[in-house]
Amino acid sequence: MNRVNTLLSRCALPSEPTQHLSGGMMGEVYRCGDWVVKTHPSPPPGLFPAEARGLRALADVGVRTPTVRYADEDGIVMRFLHPGKPDPSGLAEQLARLHRARGPEYGSPTRVFLGRFALPTIPMKSDWLPYWAQARIRPLVEATRQTLGRLASRVETLLTVYRPPIEGPSLLHGDLWNGNVVMAREGATLIDPSVWYGERAVDLAMMRLFGGFGRSFWSKYEALCPIPKAVEESIPYYQLYYLLVHVHFFGAAYCQGVDGALRHYDC
């Protein structure tokens, strides 16, 4: 709790009675009056500044995010989001706006994290597949190789034999599961991003992996941003990214999902 009060003091906010909202290996979240403080007992260097940069990048293209008051190596302070009504149509409009925000190249000029996993900081590239392999999949394979066993070589095979469709660099939320969407009073709001430029199928893959985005959402989104059949076919390929990070953090239970994605492409 001292860390929470310290963060409030650093951004000139008074100490408030705190309410623990959530917690776990990815961080502890507390409500303090009109503000939310997110912290961690041992965060990797750069984690919370990266989250603040990501939220601002989303806001800059017109996506609703919580206002960031302050961020440093110890945590991040954001405006509390009061609960509101479900707004799948509004969410679809925001994600369509996000995925229409195009970049000149793939990647990010600054450090990006997936959960607490620090992704490599390498120069942005105009060629998608080498970037995807080098900066996203292979680092996770190396981090999980002992747990993956023979699955590791099958992932490498898939990187060699499968060529997904290329739509071009879109701004991504980067960790877009249903839990990172808050239906607030102001409307659908995105939190906890991992922002960089990539193929939009990376976001679609996470959205499909654990579900939670209903038919009305998908109907509206596809009316605004149609999903070609070839992009649909690439979704298990991109789900490997999220399955591998789950293997890293949560263990071998997610290897079955890795196997299923590989089997989809006969690998």
Number of C-alpha atoms within 10 A of each C-alpha: 8 7 15 25 17 16 22 22 12 13 12 11 15 13 14 14 10 17 12 12 12 12 13 8 13 15 16 17 22 21 22 22 14 11 21 25 26 24 26 20 11 10 16 14 14 17 25 25 18 21 23 23 19 23 23 19 20 23 16 13 15 14 20 21 25 22 16 18 17 18 23 17 16 21 26 23 29 19 17 18 20 11 13 13 12 14 18 21 16 17 25 23 18 21 22 19 18 22 21 17 17 15 16 12 18 24 29 19 12 15 21 26 21 18 19 17 17 16 17 16 13 14 14 18 16 15 13 19 16 12 18 19 15 13 18 16 21 19 18 25 23 12 16 21 18 12 17 24 11 10 20 18 14 18 21 15 13 17 18 11 10 12 11 19 15 15 12 17 24 24 26 29 27 24 23 22 20 15 12 14 16 22 20 19 14 13 20 24 20 25 19 22 25 21 26 25 23 27 23 23 26 24 23 22 25 23 18 16 18 11 11 12 16 9 10 12 18 17 15 18 22 13 13 15 17 13 14 10 9 11 18 14 15 20 21 24 22 23 22 25 21 22 22 26 22 20 23 20 16 12 14 17 11 19 18 14 20 26 17 14 21 19 13 12 14 9 17
